[in-house]
Amino acid sequence: NVIASVPHVLMCWHKDAVIQGYMLKRTQDLPAISQFEFSPERIERCGSQVLKWLHTNCTSEASTYWLLKERGDERLQLYNLSALHQFTAGLGKSSADAQSSADSCGGSADSV
């Protein structure tokens, strides 16, 4: 919210898909209602670093990317899903053509 200059956030609580309540809070008040200690400045700094990293690594025009962070792993992994699209589009082709597409798909995911 800070990076996008969003002054407020609306939180909604639900249980079993039934809304239990709402709360409107100022962005600057969010750290005080958290049960976890965190530094808004550190989150802003880390978020900015991730955005710069994505800008540097998402280089294919009109592509879809998948950003993955496994639980307990500090690394971010970025995959370009364009090759997957090419592979699935080729599934209607003959088996030799599909195998060729599958081979080209295997090495084209970007992991950073």
Backbone as CSV, one residue per row, in Angstrom:
resi,resn,N_x,N_y,N_z,CA_x,CA_y,CA_z,C_x,C_y,C_z
1,ASN,0.809,-1.193,0.000,0.000,0.000,0.000,0.857,1.262,0.000
2,VAL,1.979,1.206,0.701,2.850,2.373,0.789,3.437,2.694,-0.582
3,ILE,3.925,1.672,-1.278,4.531,1.886,-2.588,3.522,2.487,-3.568
4,ALA,2.281,2.036,-3.503,1.243,2.521,-4.424,0.502,3.741,-3.881
5,SER,0.918,4.256,-2.742,0.273,5.414,-2.103,-1.214,5.180,-1.839
6,VAL,-1.540,3.997,-1.351,-2.926,3.676,-0.989,-3.115,4.061,0.467
7,PRO,-4.002,5.021,0.751,-4.111,5.531,2.114,-4.834,4.597,3.096
8,HIS,-5.732,3.739,2.594,-6.527,2.874,3.470,-6.611,1.465,2.897
9,VAL,-6.946,0.532,3.769,-7.194,-0.841,3.352,-8.491,-1.295,4.027
10,LEU,-9.298,-2.040,3.280,-10.527,-2.602,3.832,-10.294,-4.088,4.039
11,MET,-10.400,-4.523,5.285,-10.199,-5.943,5.588,-11.561,-6.579,5.825
12,CYS,-11.677,-7.801,5.375,-12.929,-8.542,5.494,-12.637,-9.880,6.154
13,TRP,-13.389,-10.233,7.169,-13.252,-11.522,7.827,-14.403,-12.408,7.410
14,HIS,-14.083,-13.672,7.152,-15.140,-14.618,6.807,-14.864,-15.965,7.449
15,LYS,-15.932,-16.724,7.625,-15.829,-18.085,8.142,-16.784,-18.936,7.329
16,ASP,-16.240,-19.991,6.735,-17.037,-20.881,5.879,-17.784,-20.092,4.804
17,ALA,-17.091,-19.139,4.211,-17.593,-18.311,3.109,-18.711,-17.353,3.519
18,VAL,-18.923,-17.164,4.813,-19.913,-16.202,5.295,-19.151,-15.043,5.924
19,ILE,-19.406,-13.835,5.429,-18.711,-12.648,5.925,-19.090,-12.393,7.377
20,GLN,-18.052,-12.229,8.212,-18.244,-11.999,9.643,-18.104,-10.520,10.011
21,GLY,-17.366,-9.744,9.183,-17.202,-8.338,9.494,-16.181,-7.668,8.592
22,TYR,-16.156,-6.338,8.690,-15.239,-5.506,7.913,-14.500,-4.568,8.857
23,MET,-13.334,-4.096,8.399,-12.610,-3.082,9.149,-11.838,-2.215,8.143
24,LEU,-12.025,-0.917,8.217,-11.277,0.023,7.393,-10.146,0.585,8.252
25,LYS,-8.912,0.438,7.754,-7.750,0.910,8.500,-6.880,1.768,7.604
26,ARG,-6.211,2.744,8.230,-5.223,3.519,7.488,-3.997,2.639,7.263
27,THR,-3.374,2.787,6.130,-2.179,2.007,5.804,-1.120,2.155,6.891
28,GLN,-0.927,3.353,7.387,0.108,3.588,8.401,-0.204,2.885,9.721
29,ASP,-1.458,2.472,9.943,-1.834,1.797,11.186,-1.722,0.269,11.104
30,LEU,-1.426,-0.276,9.936,-1.384,-1.737,9.777,-0.363,-2.424,10.679
31,PRO,0.839,-1.894,10.842,1.790,-2.598,11.724,1.276,-2.777,13.150
32,ALA,0.490,-1.843,13.647,0.008,-1.905,15.024,-1.022,-3.014,15.235
33,ILE,-1.738,-3.429,14.192,-2.764,-4.459,14.380,-2.239,-5.863,14.073
34,SER,-0.992,-5.964,13.671,-0.414,-7.264,13.345,0.069,-7.956,14.608
35,GLN,-0.083,-9.280,14.651,0.459,-10.042,15.779,1.943,-10.328,15.592
36,PHE,2.470,-9.998,14.406,3.880,-10.208,14.109,4.600,-8.870,14.095
37,GLU,5.812,-8.858,14.616,6.622,-7.651,14.550,7.270,-7.556,13.180
38,PHE,7.148,-6.413,12.553,7.819,-6.196,11.282,8.071,-4.718,11.102
39,SER,9.011,-4.431,10.235,9.374,-3.055,9.954,8.781,-2.654,8.602
40,PRO,7.885,-1.683,8.579,7.335,-1.227,7.299,8.432,-0.756,6.334
41,GLU,9.481,-0.164,6.876,10.577,0.297,6.023,11.297,-0.888,5.373
42,ARG,11.490,-1.968,6.143,12.155,-3.155,5.595,11.279,-3.810,4.523
43,ILE,9.989,-3.880,4.763,9.074,-4.461,3.770,9.088,-3.627,2.502
44,GLU,9.078,-2.308,2.642,9.129,-1.435,1.464,10.450,-1.626,0.713
45,ARG,11.548,-1.722,1.444,12.860,-1.923,0.813,12.924,-3.266,0.080
46,CYS,12.467,-4.335,0.738,12.482,-5.665,0.111,11.526,-5.707,-1.087
47,GLY,10.357,-5.109,-0.949,9.410,-5.065,-2.069,9.987,-4.336,-3.259
48,SER,10.679,-3.253,-3.007,11.320,-2.494,-4.077,12.400,-3.326,-4.764
49,GLN,13.172,-4.076,-3.977,14.209,-4.938,-4.549,13.598,-6.034,-5.420
50,VAL,12.498,-6.625,-4.966,11.831,-7.673,-5.756,11.302,-7.093,-7.065
51,LEU,10.701,-5.910,-7.004,10.189,-5.287,-8.227,11.310,-4.990,-9.219
52,LYS,12.443,-4.513,-8.724,13.595,-4.269,-9.607,14.087,-5.578,-10.213
53,TRP,14.143,-6.631,-9.411,14.583,-7.942,-9.886,13.634,-8.458,-10.962
54,LEU,12.322,-8.308,-10.744,11.347,-8.738,-11.744,11.496,-7.931,-13.027
55,HIS,11.702,-6.635,-12.897,11.868,-5.776,-14.068,13.086,-6.213,-14.888
56,THR,14.139,-6.604,-14.208,15.358,-7.050,-14.882,15.175,-8.412,-15.550
57,ASN,14.413,-9.311,-14.915,14.322,-10.686,-15.386,13.100,-11.004,-16.243
58,CYS,12.079,-10.192,-16.199,10.900,-10.408,-17.056,11.133,-9.642,-18.352
59,THR,11.839,-10.265,-19.274,12.309,-9.561,-20.462,11.553,-9.913,-21.734
60,SER,10.759,-10.973,-21.722,10.030,-11.368,-22.930,8.722,-10.592,-23.023
61,GLU,8.546,-9.901,-24.125,7.336,-9.107,-24.354,6.116,-10.020,-24.448
62,ALA,5.008,-9.612,-23.879,3.726,-10.321,-23.942,3.848,-11.764,-23.450
63,SER,4.571,-11.978,-22.363,4.740,-13.310,-21.792,4.061,-13.387,-20.439
64,THR,3.811,-14.598,-20.005,3.265,-14.854,-18.684,4.351,-15.508,-17.847
65,TYR,4.544,-14.995,-16.650,5.568,-15.514,-15.751,4.929,-16.074,-14.494
66,TRP,5.607,-17.007,-13.886,5.184,-17.586,-12.614,6.298,-17.317,-11.615
67,LEU,5.970,-16.599,-10.540,6.924,-16.301,-9.472,6.629,-17.253,-8.323
68,LEU,7.648,-17.995,-7.904,7.457,-19.032,-6.899,8.457,-18.857,-5.763
69,LYS,7.961,-18.970,-4.546,8.820,-19.028,-3.359,8.288,-20.168,-2.507
70,GLU,9.097,-21.199,-2.381,8.709,-22.363,-1.592,8.798,-22.041,-0.102
71,ARG,7.926,-22.633,0.677,7.959,-22.458,2.128,9.310,-22.930,2.665
72,GLY,9.938,-22.119,3.482,11.220,-22.464,4.074,12.418,-22.206,3.167
73,ASP,12.186,-21.734,1.957,13.269,-21.464,1.011,13.361,-19.954,0.822
74,GLU,14.549,-19.421,0.864,14.740,-17.978,0.725,14.762,-17.526,-0.735
75,ARG,14.925,-18.475,-1.654,15.062,-18.116,-3.071,13.711,-17.837,-3.719
76,LEU,13.720,-16.898,-4.647,12.591,-16.684,-5.537,12.923,-17.375,-6.851
77,GLN,11.938,-18.041,-7.433,12.135,-18.687,-8.724,11.150,-18.076,-9.704
78,LEU,11.640,-17.743,-10.882,10.816,-17.100,-11.903,10.807,-17.979,-13.138
79,TYR,9.611,-18.327,-13.602,9.466,-19.178,-14.779,8.693,-18.426,-15.858
80,ASN,9.207,-18.491,-17.074,8.504,-17.934,-18.227,7.604,-19.042,-18.754
81,LEU,6.295,-18.834,-18.709,5.345,-19.873,-19.089,5.039,-19.888,-20.583
82,SER,5.695,-19.050,-21.360,5.459,-19.030,-22.804,5.762,-20.379,-23.434
83,ALA,6.831,-21.033,-22.986,7.196,-22.338,-23.535,6.119,-23.367,-23.215
84,LEU,5.500,-23.274,-22.054,4.428,-24.189,-21.693,3.248,-24.004,-22.632
85,HIS,2.933,-22.753,-22.955,1.850,-22.466,-23.893,2.156,-23.078,-25.256
86,GLN,3.396,-22.919,-25.714,3.788,-23.497,-27.008,3.656,-25.010,-26.972
87,PHE,4.022,-25.624,-25.850,3.935,-27.073,-25.718,2.484,-27.532,-25.760
88,THR,1.613,-26.889,-24.972,0.215,-27.325,-24.930,-0.494,-27.037,-26.241
89,ALA,-0.092,-25.987,-26.944,-0.689,-25.705,-28.252,-0.305,-26.794,-29.250
90,GLY,0.853,-27.423,-29.039,1.316,-28.461,-29.945,0.766,-29.840,-29.636
91,LEU,-0.069,-29.989,-28.610,-0.578,-31.306,-28.238,-1.487,-31.906,-29.306
92,GLY,-2.080,-31.085,-30.142,-2.950,-31.594,-31.194,-2.183,-32.080,-32.411
93,LYS,-0.861,-31.890,-32.419,-0.039,-32.305,-33.550,0.282,-33.789,-33.457
94,SER,0.991,-34.300,-34.438,1.420,-35.700,-34.407,2.355,-35.915,-33.231
95,SER,2.559,-37.156,-32.832,3.381,-37.436,-31.657,4.826,-36.988,-31.861
96,ALA,5.346,-37.060,-33.077,6.722,-36.607,-33.332,6.826,-35.100,-33.148
97,ASP,5.823,-34.352,-33.625,5.827,-32.901,-33.461,5.677,-32.534,-31.984
98,ALA,4.827,-33.269,-31.263,4.605,-32.977,-29.846,5.875,-33.242,-29.050
99,GLN,6.603,-34.305,-29.384,7.849,-34.596,-28.676,8.868,-33.497,-28.918
100,SER,8.913,-32.991,-30.144,9.819,-31.905,-30.463,9.480,-30.678,-29.624
101,SER,8.172,-30.378,-29.481,7.743,-29.243,-28.665,8.087,-29.471,-27.202
102,ALA,7.924,-30.712,-26.718,8.222,-31.014,-25.318,9.711,-30.842,-25.050
103,ASP,10.556,-31.252,-25.986,12.001,-31.084,-25.807,12.361,-29.615,-25.717
104,SER,11.743,-28.782,-26.543,12.077,-27.367,-26.516,11.509,-26.698,-25.267
105,CYS,10.456,-27.252,-24.696,9.839,-26.687,-23.493,10.715,-26.894,-22.280
106,GLY,11.363,-28.032,-22.199,12.101,-28.398,-20.984,13.162,-27.409,-20.576
107,GLY,13.876,-26.807,-21.499,14.982,-25.938,-21.113,14.663,-24.478,-21.115
108,SER,13.412,-24.097,-21.304,13.171,-22.673,-21.498,12.584,-21.970,-20.271
109,ALA,12.342,-22.681,-19.188,11.873,-21.998,-17.985,13.051,-21.306,-17.328
110,ASP,12.872,-20.041,-16.970,13.940,-19.274,-16.340,13.843,-19.430,-14.843
111,SER,14.858,-19.934,-14.222,14.903,-20.030,-12.771,16.021,-19.136,-12.277
112,VAL,15.681,-18.182,-11.440,16.666,-17.231,-10.960,16.786,-17.353,-9.456
